[in-house]
Amino acid sequence: MAYYVYILAKKRNSTFYVGFTENLAKRVWEHRNEAADGFTKKYGIKALVYYEVSDNYEGALFREKQLKKWRRESKMKLIEQMNPKWEDLYESICN
């Protein structure tokens, strides 16, 4: 089984959301379509700008908690290593 740690953003250098899930496409769809009340709905955060895949539940959960503690600058550097143009990666995970 795969586990995902992901970062959503409203736009570059804006508000971020770090999450953890077993089904990345479904979870991002829920954020994008405001299927549940919460932080992403409140702030309009919908673009998937970064994700990591792990085969270990505990490791992925630890990584999510780790990223949530990081400063904005560190998160931005991480995103830019994978996604330098800050493109929304949602369509690429759905194909």
N, C-alpha and C positions, 0 to 999 in steps of 0.2 A: 504494500500500500504506500502511496505517496502522500506527503504532507507538505503544505506550502506556507511560507511566510511571505507576506506581500506588503507593498506600500502603495497607497492611493494618494493622489494629489489633486487639488483643485486646479492648479496651474503651476508652472515653474516658480520656485521660491515662494510658495504659498503654504497653506495649511496641509499637513500630512496626516495620514492615518496608517498605522501599522496593524496588521491582522495575521491570523493563523487559521488555516482551514484544511480539510481533506479533499474538498472539491473547489478548486480555484475558479473555474468558469461560472459555476452556480453562485458562489459567494460574491464574486464581482458583479454578476448580473443583479443580485439582490441590492447591492450598494447603488448601482447605476439606476435602478428602477425604484429606489426608495421604498423597498419592500418592508422595511422595519424602521421604526423610529430609532434615533441615535445620533451619534456624532457626525457621521458622514451625511446623513439627511439634513441635519441642522445647518451644516456648513457647505453643502453642495459639493462634496468631494466625490468624484466619480471616475477619474482617470487612473487606470492601472499603470504605474510607471516603473515598478520593480517587483520581482518575485524570485524566490529561491525554492528549490525542491529538495526534500529530504525523505529518506525511507525510515526515519526514526522519529516516532511521536515525541518522545521526551526531548530529543535534540532540537526539533523544530519549535517546540513550545519554549524551550530555553532561549532560542535565538530570537523569537518574537519579543520576549521580555527584555532581552539584551538591547535590541534595536529601539524599543520604546524608551529606553533610558538615554540613548545617544542624543547628542546635541544636533541641532538643525544642520550645521555645516557638515557633520559626519554623514548624516543621512543623504544630503545632497551629493556628496562625493561618491557614495555607494551607488546611488541611482545613476549618476553620470558615467560610472564605469560600465554599466550594463546598457544604459539607454541615454546616450549623450544628447540626443535631440528632445528628450522628454516626451516621446511619442506615447500615445495611449496604446498599450500592448494587449488590450482586451480581444480584439479581433484575431490576433496571432495565437492566442491560447484556445480559441474556439474552433479553429480549423483542424 
